[in-house]
């Protein structure tokens, strides 16, 4: 006869209770996520319903290097494995408005203003012509860096060495023509601001049309960068409410994705709205998405050094990884964005945009 059967019934009940208690405690222990991880069903707790930011003044401005640039804009920022920051940006030529691409790198943001800027149009095979709105990332499956940008169509260049700005390849196109669904909805807008993000099995190309539509095209991870198709409208609103300058990120440790999209406010100044979805093919739901409760706008950004811009315009969040998953740490949100002197005016290509860095001040982590 087993020992338990020889025990007094009250003693057996006590042992059973202790066993159940131990089992419950072990279950609770192993249910607690590891440090840095967050269960998918509590992901929303990592992203507050409203945001506050504190911004630097301009950290990157056009350099007097013979390029005659009047503006630096549309930044993409990535940190390589060594810890060095790489910023890719659009430059606009004074007078002519020629759009081209530039790169700078530095180890610390205090060095950003003085770091050398290399103009990729002349330094690499990217070459001359209309090149704008870069997006940089490391594509781990092929051990290559990608620079996505617009040439009228969604284009890209690659390199094995992000530290060598002369090594970028000549442009290739993701698609040869504008998809029919874009043609049918673009109105008098422009197809632009292409942004890539990949999941475990597929890669997605998001884009804007300056007419209130967010588009998503797709291909398989194995086939990237080829085969993009199945272009769909995944979010739509009034023209100025979803204008351009979009980006999509995975929230670290979750299956939640954050989409930020630039809008033009009722005061004419630009700001960011935000949306979340469970998965890259999920429905985008408003997070901080109004003028009264924006993701980032001059009304929820403070400027300790003095307010130098009313635009919180086309930018990118600093990522926690450098790869194609576009992962962000919700506890350390920083936004590199373009702003300008509120008194400036004139033709769009001649507006004196500079790059500022905003840091979230009300993290819930």
C-alpha positions as CSV (number, residue, x, y, z in Angstrom):
1,X,0.0,0.0,0.0
2,X,1.4,3.5,-0.9
3,X,2.4,5.6,2.0
4,X,-0.3,8.2,1.3
5,X,-3.0,5.6,1.8
6,X,-1.7,4.8,5.3
7,X,-1.9,8.5,6.3
8,X,-4.8,9.9,8.3
9,X,-7.5,11.4,6.0
10,X,-6.9,14.9,7.5
11,X,-3.2,14.6,6.8
12,X,-3.9,13.5,3.2
13,X,-6.1,16.5,2.7
14,X,-3.4,18.8,4.1
15,X,-0.8,17.2,1.7
16,X,-3.2,17.6,-1.3
17,X,-3.8,21.3,-0.4
18,X,0.0,22.0,-0.2
19,X,0.5,20.2,-3.5
20,X,-2.1,22.3,-5.2
21,X,-0.7,25.5,-3.7
22,X,2.8,24.7,-4.9
23,X,1.4,23.9,-8.4
24,X,-0.4,27.2,-8.5
25,X,2.7,29.1,-7.4
26,X,4.8,27.4,-10.1
27,X,2.3,28.2,-12.7
28,X,2.2,31.8,-11.7
29,X,6.0,32.0,-11.7
30,X,6.4,30.6,-15.2
31,X,3.6,32.7,-16.5
32,X,5.5,35.9,-15.6
33,X,7.2,37.2,-18.8
34,X,11.0,37.4,-18.9
35,X,12.5,40.8,-18.4
36,X,12.0,42.9,-21.6
37,X,9.1,40.7,-22.8
38,X,5.5,41.6,-22.8
39,X,2.5,39.3,-23.4
40,X,0.7,40.2,-26.6
41,X,-2.7,40.7,-24.9
42,X,-1.1,43.4,-22.6
43,X,0.9,45.1,-25.3
44,X,-1.4,48.2,-25.3
45,X,-0.3,48.9,-21.8
46,X,3.2,49.6,-23.2
47,X,1.9,52.3,-25.5
48,X,0.0,55.0,-23.6
49,X,-3.1,56.6,-25.1
50,X,-1.4,60.0,-25.1
51,X,2.2,61.2,-25.5
52,X,4.4,64.0,-24.4
53,X,7.8,64.8,-25.8
54,X,10.8,67.1,-25.2
55,X,12.8,68.1,-28.2
56,X,16.3,69.4,-29.0
57,X,16.9,72.2,-31.4
58,X,18.2,71.2,-34.8
59,X,20.8,68.5,-34.5
60,X,21.5,68.1,-38.2
61,X,21.5,71.0,-40.7
62,X,22.7,71.4,-44.3
63,X,26.5,71.7,-44.4
64,X,28.4,74.3,-46.4
65,X,30.2,71.7,-48.5
66,X,29.6,72.9,-52.0
67,X,26.3,71.0,-52.4
68,X,24.3,74.3,-51.9
69,X,21.6,72.5,-49.9
70,X,18.8,74.5,-48.5
71,X,17.3,71.7,-46.4
72,X,17.8,68.3,-44.9
73,X,14.6,66.3,-44.4
74,X,12.9,62.8,-44.4
75,X,15.4,61.2,-42.0
76,X,15.9,57.5,-41.6
77,X,18.0,56.5,-38.6
78,X,19.6,53.1,-37.8
79,X,22.2,52.0,-35.3
80,X,24.7,49.3,-36.4
81,X,26.1,46.5,-34.3
82,X,29.1,48.7,-33.2
83,X,26.8,51.3,-31.8
84,X,27.3,53.9,-34.5
85,X,24.3,55.9,-35.7
86,X,23.6,56.2,-39.4
87,X,21.3,58.9,-40.7
88,X,20.1,59.0,-44.3
89,X,18.2,62.1,-45.4
90,X,16.8,64.0,-48.4
91,X,18.6,67.1,-49.4
92,X,17.1,69.9,-51.4
93,X,19.2,72.1,-53.7
94,X,18.9,75.9,-53.2
95,X,17.1,77.5,-56.1
96,X,16.6,74.4,-58.3
97,X,14.8,72.2,-55.7
98,X,16.7,69.1,-56.9
99,X,16.0,66.2,-54.4
100,X,18.9,63.9,-53.6
101,X,20.1,61.7,-50.8
102,X,22.8,62.2,-48.1
103,X,24.4,60.1,-45.3
104,X,26.1,60.9,-42.1
105,X,27.2,58.8,-39.1
106,X,28.4,59.4,-35.6
107,X,28.9,57.5,-32.3
108,X,27.0,60.0,-30.1
109,X,24.2,62.5,-30.8
110,X,26.4,65.3,-29.5
111,X,28.6,64.7,-32.6
112,X,25.7,64.8,-35.1
113,X,25.9,68.5,-36.0
114,X,29.5,68.3,-37.0
115,X,29.6,64.9,-38.6
116,X,30.5,64.8,-42.3
117,X,27.6,64.5,-44.8
118,X,28.2,62.4,-47.9
119,X,26.0,63.1,-50.9
120,X,25.1,59.7,-52.3
121,X,24.2,61.1,-55.7
122,X,27.8,61.8,-56.5
123,X,29.6,59.4,-54.1
124,X,27.9,56.1,-55.1
125,X,26.2,54.3,-57.9
126,X,22.9,55.7,-56.7
127,X,23.7,58.5,-59.2
128,X,21.9,61.7,-60.2
129,X,18.2,62.3,-60.6
130,X,15.2,62.4,-58.4
131,X,16.0,60.5,-55.2
132,X,14.1,61.2,-52.0
133,X,12.6,59.9,-48.7
134,X,15.2,57.2,-47.7
135,X,14.5,54.2,-45.4
136,X,17.5,52.2,-44.2
137,X,17.7,48.7,-42.6
138,X,19.7,45.6,-42.4
139,X,18.1,42.6,-44.1
140,X,19.4,39.7,-42.0
141,X,18.4,36.8,-44.4
142,X,20.8,38.1,-47.1
143,X,23.3,39.8,-44.8
144,X,22.8,43.1,-46.7
145,X,21.9,46.7,-46.0
146,X,19.0,48.1,-47.9
147,X,18.3,51.7,-48.7
148,X,14.7,52.2,-49.9
149,X,13.8,55.5,-51.5
150,X,11.6,57.0,-54.2
151,X,12.5,57.8,-57.8
152,X,9.0,58.2,-58.9
153,X,8.7,54.4,-58.3
154,X,9.7,52.5,-55.1
155,X,13.4,51.9,-55.5
156,X,16.3,50.5,-53.5
157,X,20.0,50.1,-53.3
158,X,22.1,47.6,-51.3
159,X,25.5,47.4,-49.7
160,X,27.5,45.0,-47.5
161,X,29.1,47.8,-45.6
162,X,26.9,50.6,-44.3
163,X,30.1,52.4,-43.1
164,X,31.1,53.0,-46.7
165,X,28.6,55.4,-48.3
166,X,30.4,55.0,-51.7
167,X,29.4,51.3,-51.8
168,X,25.7,51.7,-52.5
169,X,24.5,49.9,-55.6
170,X,22.7,51.5,-58.5
171,X,18.9,51.8,-58.1
172,X,16.5,48.9,-58.7
173,X,12.7,49.1,-58.6
174,X,10.5,47.0,-56.4
175,X,7.7,47.5,-59.0
176,X,7.9,48.6,-62.6
177,X,4.5,50.4,-62.6
178,X,2.1,52.0,-60.2
179,X,-0.5,49.5,-59.1
180,X,-4.0,50.0,-60.5
181,X,-5.5,50.6,-57.0
182,X,-3.1,53.5,-56.5
183,X,-4.0,54.9,-59.9
184,X,-7.7,54.7,-59.0
185,X,-7.4,56.6,-55.7
186,X,-4.4,58.9,-56.0
187,X,-6.4,61.8,-57.4
188,X,-3.9,64.7,-57.8
189,X,-1.6,63.3,-55.2
190,X,1.8,61.6,-55.4
191,X,2.7,58.0,-54.8
192,X,5.6,58.3,-52.4
193,X,7.3,57.6,-49.0
194,X,7.9,53.9,-49.2
195,X,8.6,51.9,-46.1
196,X,9.5,48.2,-45.7
197,X,8.8,46.0,-42.7
198,X,9.0,42.2,-42.5
199,X,7.4,39.5,-40.4
200,X,8.3,35.9,-40.1
201,X,7.1,34.9,-43.5
202,X,6.3,38.1,-45.5
203,X,7.7,41.5,-46.2
204,X,5.4,44.5,-46.6
205,X,5.8,47.8,-48.5
206,X,3.7,50.6,-47.1
207,X,3.2,53.8,-49.1
208,X,1.3,57.1,-49.2
209,X,-0.5,59.0,-51.9
210,X,-0.9,62.6,-50.5
211,X,-4.6,61.9,-50.8
212,X,-5.7,60.2,-47.6
213,X,-4.8,56.5,-48.3
214,X,-2.3,54.1,-46.8
215,X,-1.3,51.3,-49.1
216,X,0.3,47.9,-48.3
217,X,2.0,45.6,-50.9
218,X,3.5,42.3,-50.0
219,X,6.0,39.6,-51.0
220,X,7.4,36.6,-49.2
221,X,10.4,36.9,-47.0
222,X,12.2,34.3,-49.2
223,X,11.5,36.3,-52.4
224,X,12.3,39.8,-51.1
225,X,13.1,42.2,-52.7
226,X,11.2,40.7,-55.7
227,X,7.6,39.8,-56.2
228,X,5.7,42.7,-54.5
229,X,2.0,42.7,-55.3
230,X,-1.5,42.4,-53.8
231,X,-1.5,46.1,-53.1
232,X,-4.4,47.1,-50.8
233,X,-5.7,50.2,-49.1
234,X,-5.4,49.5,-45.4
235,X,-6.3,52.9,-43.9
236,X,-8.1,55.9,-45.4
237,X,-9.2,59.3,-44.3
238,X,-9.4,62.9,-45.6
239,X,-6.5,64.0,-47.7
240,X,-4.8,66.0,-45.1
241,X,-5.6,63.6,-42.3
242,X,-3.4,60.8,-43.8
243,X,-1.0,62.8,-46.0
244,X,2.5,61.2,-46.2
245,X,5.7,60.4,-44.2
246,X,4.4,57.0,-42.8
247,X,6.3,54.3,-40.9
248,X,5.4,51.0,-39.2
249,X,7.1,49.3,-36.3
250,X,6.8,46.2,-34.2
251,X,6.5,46.9,-30.5
252,X,9.3,44.9,-28.8
253,X,8.2,41.6,-27.1
254,X,4.6,41.8,-28.5
255,X,2.6,41.1,-31.6
256,X,1.4,44.7,-31.7
257,X,2.4,47.0,-34.5
258,X,2.5,50.8,-34.4
259,X,1.8,52.9,-37.5
260,X,2.6,56.6,-37.5
261,X,1.5,58.8,-40.3
262,X,2.0,62.5,-41.0
263,X,-1.0,64.8,-41.2
264,X,-1.5,68.5,-42.0
265,X,-3.3,70.2,-39.1
266,X,-6.1,72.8,-39.3
267,X,-3.4,75.4,-38.6
268,X,-1.4,74.3,-41.6
269,X,1.4,72.8,-39.6
270,X,2.3,69.1,-39.9
271,X,2.1,66.5,-37.1
272,X,1.9,62.8,-36.5
273,X,-1.0,60.5,-35.8
274,X,-0.7,56.9,-34.6
275,X,-2.5,53.6,-34.9
276,X,-2.0,50.1,-33.7
277,X,-2.9,46.6,-35.0
278,X,-2.5,43.0,-33.9
279,X,-0.2,41.8,-36.7
280,X,0.9,43.5,-40.0
281,X,-2.3,42.4,-41.7
282,X,-4.6,43.5,-38.8
283,X,-7.0,46.4,-38.7
284,X,-5.4,49.7,-37.7
285,X,-7.1,51.2,-34.7
286,X,-6.6,54.8,-33.6
287,X,-4.2,55.3,-30.7
288,X,-3.2,59.0,-30.5
289,X,-4.8,60.1,-33.7
290,X,-6.4,63.5,-33.4
291,X,-5.3,67.1,-33.3
292,X,-6.3,67.4,-29.7
293,X,-4.5,64.1,-28.8
294,X,-1.7,63.6,-31.4
295,X,1.2,61.2,-31.4
296,X,3.6,64.1,-31.9
297,X,2.6,67.8,-32.6
298,X,4.0,71.1,-31.5
299,X,1.3,71.2,-28.8
300,X,2.6,68.1,-27.0
301,X,6.3,68.7,-27.6
302,X,8.3,71.1,-25.4
303,X,11.5,72.8,-26.4
304,X,13.8,73.5,-23.5
305,X,16.1,75.5,-25.8
306,X,13.3,77.5,-27.4
307,X,10.5,76.6,-29.8
308,X,12.2,76.5,-33.3
309,X,9.4,74.7,-35.2
310,X,5.7,74.3,-35.4
311,X,6.1,71.3,-37.7
312,X,6.7,67.9,-36.3
313,X,7.1,66.4,-39.8
314,X,8.4,63.4,-41.8
315,X,10.6,61.5,-39.4
316,X,11.4,58.1,-37.9
317,X,11.5,56.5,-34.5
318,X,14.9,55.2,-33.2
319,X,14.7,51.4,-33.4
320,X,15.8,48.8,-30.9
321,X,17.2,46.6,-33.7
322,X,18.7,47.4,-37.1
323,X,16.9,44.6,-39.0
324,X,13.9,44.2,-41.2
325,X,11.5,43.7,-38.3
326,X,11.6,47.5,-37.4
327,X,11.4,46.8,-33.7
328,X,11.0,49.6,-31.2
329,X,11.4,49.7,-27.4
330,X,8.2,51.2,-26.1
331,X,10.0,52.4,-23.0
332,X,12.5,54.5,-24.9
333,X,10.7,56.3,-27.7
334,X,12.7,58.9,-29.6
335,X,11.7,60.5,-32.9
336,X,14.1,62.1,-35.3
337,X,11.9,64.5,-37.3
338,X,12.1,67.5,-39.7
339,X,11.1,71.0,-38.5
340,X,11.6,74.5,-39.8
341,X,11.4,78.1,-38.8
342,X,7.7,79.0,-38.4
343,X,8.3,82.3,-40.2
344,X,9.7,80.6,-43.3
345,X,7.6,80.3,-46.4
346,X,7.7,79.9,-50.2
347,X,8.0,77.0,-52.5
348,X,8.0,73.6,-50.7
349,X,11.4,72.4,-51.9
350,X,13.0,75.7,-50.5
351,X,11.6,75.5,-47.0
352,X,14.6,75.4,-44.6
353,X,14.0,72.0,-42.9
354,X,16.4,70.8,-40.2
355,X,16.4,67.6,-38.1
356,X,15.5,67.6,-34.4
357,X,15.3,64.8,-31.9
358,X,12.3,64.4,-29.6
359,X,12.3,62.1,-26.6
360,X,9.1,60.8,-24.9
361,X,8.7,62.2,-21.4
362,X,5.7,60.2,-20.2
363,X,6.6,56.6,-20.7
364,X,4.4,54.2,-18.7
365,X,7.3,51.7,-18.4
